[in-house]
Amino acid sequence: MRVLQKLLCALGELEDMYMPIESAIGNRRLLKVEELASILTLKPKTIYNRLSKGQHFPIPVKRVGRSIRFDTKDVQAFLDNEQGKRDDLI
């Protein structure tokens, strides 16, 4: 997780795009939709809409009862992948 934070600091234009995952979640392993939305700078409704309409969502969903959760490892992998795509463009 620190690697991501260092990369974001090194590339100033990306710093405002995503909230560092550590500040959003602390030590927990599963994220709520609202927490994921703040990291990705989306509205929670956007995530709920994509999931309910069956649209592809790039981060795997974990269901805990009726609740929707996202594993921090999956979120980190997604962010690292997005970072790699941006690095290819630079």
N, C-alpha and C positions, 0 to 999 in steps of 0.2 A: 504494500500500500504506500510505503514511503517513496517507492520508485515513481509511482504515478504523480505524487505531490511534487517531486523534484522535476519531472518532465513538464508539469503544468507551470511551474515557476520559470523554467527555462524558456518556455514558449509563452510569453506574456499574453498574446492574443487569445490563448485557450483558457487562461486563468479565470476569466469571467464566464466562460461557457458552462463549466461543470463545477459544482461544489465539491471540495475534497471529501472523499467518502468517510474519512475518519471523523471529521467534524459533524457529519450528519448522523452517524450511528453509534459512535463510541465502540464498545466491545461486542455488541450483539452480532449474531450470525444471520438472522433473517430480518429483512426490511419490510415495512408496511408500504402500501402503494403511495401514501403521502410522502414518506421518506425517500422513496425512489424518485418520485416526481421532483422533489427539491434538488436532488443530486443531478438529475438530467435536465433541470430547468424546464420542466413540463408542468402542465396542470394535471392533478390527479384524475380529473374527468377524461382527459385524453387517453390515459392508460386504461381506465375502466372501459371506455368506448371501444378501443382496439381489441381488448380481451373479449368483450361481450359480442362483438360482431364477428369474431373468429378470424380477425386479421392477424397476419404474422406479427408477433412481438419478438424482438431479438433477444430477450432475456427469458430463460425458462421460468415458469411459474411453479411455485410450491403451494399446495393447498393444505391449510391447517384447519380442519373442520370446514366451515364456510368462508374462512378468511383467505385472502390472497397474500402470499408472501414471496419474497425474492431473496435467494441466497447471496450473501455478500461476495462470495467467490465468483458467482456467475456475473454479478454486476461489475466486479473488478475486471474480469475477462473481457466483458463487453467494452468497457472503457479503454482497456489496453488495446483492443482491436481497433477501436475508433481512432485512438492516438496513432497507431501504425498507419492507418489510411491517410491521416492528415500529414504524417511525416513523408509519405510517398509523394504528396502533392507539392511539398516545399522544395 
